[in-house]
Amino acid sequence: MVLWTWFSELSPLAQGILAGGLTWLGTSTGAALVFARRNPSHALLDAMLGFAAGVMVAASIWSLLVPSVRLNSMAGPSCRLQTAVGLFVGVAFLRAADLLLPHLHRKATGPYREGLETGWQRSTLLVLAVTLHHVPEGLAIGVAFGAAGLPGGVSAGATLSAATALTLGLLLQNIPEGVAVSLPLRREGLTAGRSFWYGQASAAVEPFAAAAGVGAVLVIQPLLPYALAFAAGAMLYVVFDEMLPETRRSGHGSRAAALAVLGFALMTALDAFLG
């Protein structure tokens, strides 16, 4: 209770940066599993990834899309399309980043590169692929805390509790993401220490992206409905373009789907408990 009181009295910018640091810690925790003597099986990794996908979908809906829709309704009929526009722009932003930023994906047919041609090492490209996922997460956290600092956002359901629920959900889902980047690096021949370092570093962007998200909605308040939907669209793109297809790479798609539902249910319960 004392910790919550202290946290609630901070500025939205400080709250967003701290929350981004907490999700960074989740990735670091997952990356630290590279020091374990036995590597997790593909089945376990896919199950964890499916759970993380369910958490992200629920977080996108309850903490971002629902407040955006409510803001639209409060603003009048002429603003009803703001959520759809923001959602589309968020997807387009991540798609453009996919096409431009050099990175490496692992698919059933083998690794393949996306983005502009470069001579960077495979390990660097693997880290960039996961770093690309953390940018929308950080933005989502920042937008959520920025919205909670505005009277209009609070009245639409974008509360400090909702932003905290989003943070805790992303903290949970970042643990398997940390595993997903550090273990492939270990298999690429890097030492356990370097694999951990690059794994945790892939999420170092989250506090900075969170700060950018907070600043955007506080400085340009009319962007709030768009910003909430933008963050949701970017996160949903990651789920449906990368995370869920990846769980089928090793033939564990059905188990991952069941864990995705569990992750969605857990995040929904968490949002209801804190909200």
Buried (B, 14 or more C-beta within 10 A) or exposed (E): EEEEEEBEEBEBBBBBBBBBBBBBBBBBBBBBBBEEEEBBEEBBBBBBBBBBBBBBBBBBBBBBBBBBBBBBEEBEEEBEEBBBBBBBBBBBBBEEBBEEBBBBBBEEEEEEBBBEEEEBEBBBBBBBBBBBBBBBBBBBBBBBBBBBBBEBBBEBBBBBBBBBBBBBBBBBBBBBBBBBBBBBBBEBEBEBEBBBBBBBBBBBBBBBBBBBBBBBBBEEBEBBBBBBBBBBBBBBBBBBBBBBBBBBBBEBBEBBBBBBEBBBEBBBEBBEEBE
